[in-house]
Amino acid sequence: MNLNKYTELREKFKVKNYEKKHKDVDSWLYRFSFFGNAASIFFAYFLIHPLLKGKLEIYIDNSTIVEWLSLIVTIGVLCIFEILKRKVFAIFSADYVSNRNKITGAGLGFAIGSLIIIACSYYFSINGALKLATSSESKNEIVKIDIKKQIDSLNMLYFDFKKQYQADNERLRNTNTELREKITQLPPSYRSTINNYNLIIKDNLATIEFNNNEINKLDKELNSKILELKKVQEEESKRNIETDKSSYLIFFSITTVIELLIVVGIFYREVFNYKIFQENEPKFEMIYKKKERYSILLKYAFKKGEIHQDQRVISASRLYDLVKVAYGSGFFTPKNIEDFYSEMTHLGVFKIVQKKRYAAMSYDESLRLLDKLHDTDVN
């Protein structure tokens, strides 16, 4: 270990400065909370926008106006809702932290309001996320259309296959009908011809039966393929639904983490601010009180701005008498007045000319100097 490493570790473990140790955590959590607000708006959009758009379409015929109006109103309302959530929860958090993690009567309303607003935000986000995650309906509709096209193609293909057998059967039936008519017209003495016609009819019937069997085979084959396609459709639909269920879990987790980011980021910012206030109160309170007292003394010394640059100001004893009357004998001491004049003279607010004190700058300039003087970091 070298000295630089030791210095780094000493800063990490020995220095008891809450602000230095937790500043980065506070900064990043607070930034993440704004990311959470943006994500919450994004997911809630998919729930609110379709509902609003559907209502507007009833009253407005122009689809472009409906689309833009629903878009602007949805995003605007959700942004206002998220800002309100941040403000209300920040007020509750500050009250809760400053009262040592207790809900006071004054803070109860903000606690209930925060809970309601956060619950509504979570509901909007999670339902919007679920709508975004739900893709099975559209996917299954595409699968259904595709399977229907394949079934229609098979029906047309097998119709062509059966058509030749059906046409052959029609021709053979017509031939048999003609032969039977001829047989009825022949005299009994034409036995040989009649027997030949009957043999032809018999052969035709056998062919028709064969063709019917082939048609039945084709029908069974077609039905089998259609059942396979429907089975594929059913399996694909189930798979899409299962994918949706997995997506639901993922999006549920995402929206939950998002809401936690917002809540934790805002709450930790109030905890951080209160902690550094407590840590720095002993150092800054003296400065604050001194600045407050010097502001009062400047007001009386300059007569609220009536005394201008290079004009004489009142003496220390006279200034003490004035503030004693205004604020009581315990608020200022003669030494406070002497220290005030001494320090302000050293800073150039006043100047001594022939043992008399004059204003070296205007009243407004002296106030700005006082603000600038104490607007510094105290470590």
Buried (B, 14 or more C-beta within 10 A) or exposed (E): EEEEEEEEEEEEEEEEEEBEEBEEEBEEBBEBBBEBBEBBBBBBBBBBBBEBBEEBBEEBEEEEEBBEBBBEBBBEBBEEBBEEBBBBBBBBBBBBBBEEEEBEEEBEEBBEBBEEBBEEBBEBBBBBBBBBBBEBEEBBEEBEEBBEEBBEEBEEEBEEBBEEBBEBBEEBEEEBEEBEEEBEEEEEEBEEEBEEBEEBBEEBEEBBEEBEEBBEEBEEEBEEBBEEBEEBBEEBBEBBBEBBEEBBEEBBEBBBEBBBBBBBBBBBBBBBBBBBEEBBEEEBEEBEEBBEBBEBBBBBBBEEEEBEEEEEBBEBEEBBEBBBEEEEEEEBEEEBBBBBBEBBBEBEBBBEEEEEBBBBBBBEBBBEBBEEBBEEEEE
